[in-house]
Amino acid sequence: MSYLTAIMQVTARAAGLPLDDMCLVTEITNSKEKTDYPEFAESGAFISGFFLEGAGWEPGRGGEQGYLTEM
């Protein structure tokens, strides 16, 4: 949780916005390859290596996002 808070703090400082007005928005991509993301995110961060506990993940097709499934 503290890592996500740090991302919000860095983004707020860079954009000159108040931290109280920041919120987290998550977009899950279908690619697991780090080479698909050669540059840093314009705002926020690309994160890999998170694990689900108590659920599964069904990847989306093409440009569609995936979704949670039963374990």
Secondary structure, 3 states (H helix, E strand, C coil): CHHHHHHHHHHHHHHCCCHHHCCCCCCCCCCCCHHHCCCCCCCCCCCCCCCCCCCEEECCCCCCCCEEECC
